[in-house]
Every structure is written in structure tokens, then in C-alpha cells.
Amino acid sequence: MILQKAKVLISTVMGWDIPIENHERRLLEQEIMPYFASQIDVKKVLFVGCGSYTKHYQKIFARQEYWTIDINPLKRVYGAKHHIVDSMSNLGNYFQPQELDLIICNGVFGWGLNEREAVESAFSASYNCLRDRGILLIGWDDVPEHKPFALETLDSITKFQPYHFPPLNTWRYNNPHDSEDHHYYDFYQKRANRE
């Protein structure tokens, strides 16, 4: 146990990646992200929130222009070559309208991005920076301490339409075989201007 804690501490200080081993991370890393990385129309990706468990994600998106953003400057060590230290609400300061193809926001809503106004601002900025039919993936926990309100009640989310993610055959996924797993993945797509 002491050896494991020492390894985590050293890895954190050195900026080494330490993947999280659970169902929702395996799903994200082995199915969701590789699917998007294989799509020819996904060229520019933004991952929101950095940690020792996300550093290796840039390898998955090696063919794409991969960006990361985190409000905490200390998390830069886990970020991509293209890293932004700022809030997701300020995406418009870094990206042009319709510049991004995919935004992954996993474990941010309810884990720091909690105030309704800030969440509205973050997802509105995401909408503006995504191209038509671009994808916003939101991973969130359905537990009271990490769900400040229902995502469906946000005006910014109603601008999007649910995106049917082919490998999972749904727009909202939760592991049906694990009653302890309260993590959801919601897939949203920016509507095309003519829709």
C-alpha cells in the first residue's frame, strides 16, 4: 500500500500518466474516443479537464489536432501540446466559431463546473465553437453531490440535438449491469444551420 501511494505521488509530481481502471474510463478510452479518432471528419478535438489519468489521451488522437483546457495552471503538466489554462466558458477567446469537431467534457459538470450560469456559459461557448454537426460529449455522475441540476434544464443544451452514438446504439449511456455505476455519457450534436 505504501509503495502504491509512493508511485502515485511520484507519477503525479513527474507528470506521468496514471490511467483510472473502471468501466466508464475503459469505455471512454477503448470505445468512445477511438471511434471518434477513426472518423475522417474529426480533425480538431478539445478535451476539457486534465489529470494524471488523461495525459495519454493525446496518443488516441494522434492523427487529430488535439487540445486540452483546464482552469488549474498546475494541470498543464497533463495537458496536450496545445493546452489552454482557462475556463471552458471562455472557449471563444481561443477558437473561432465552428472551428472544433469534437469537445469531450467528462467529469467536469458537477465536479467544479457547478453554477448554472457558468454551465450555461460553458455549453453555449461549446456550441459556438463546434462546427455544424460537431459533437459535444458530456460525462456526468447521477448522484446528488455531483449533479447540481438536470442537464436538460439548460437553455444551452436545448440548442443541441441528441446524437445517436453508433457503437453504443444510444445518445445517453449508463452501464446497465452495474447498479453502483452512476456515470452517464450524453452525446449531443450541433444542429446544422438549415435544420
PyMOL commands that set and color helices and strands:
alter all, ss='L'
color gray80, all
select helices_A, chain A and resi 2-14+23-37+57-60+73-78+88-93+116-129+144-146+151-153+155-158
alter helices_A, ss='H'
color red, helices_A
select strands_A, chain A and resi 44-48+65-70+82-85+100-106+130-141+160-162+172-173+183-190
alter strands_A, ss='S'
color yellow, strands_A
deselect
rebuild
show_as cartoon
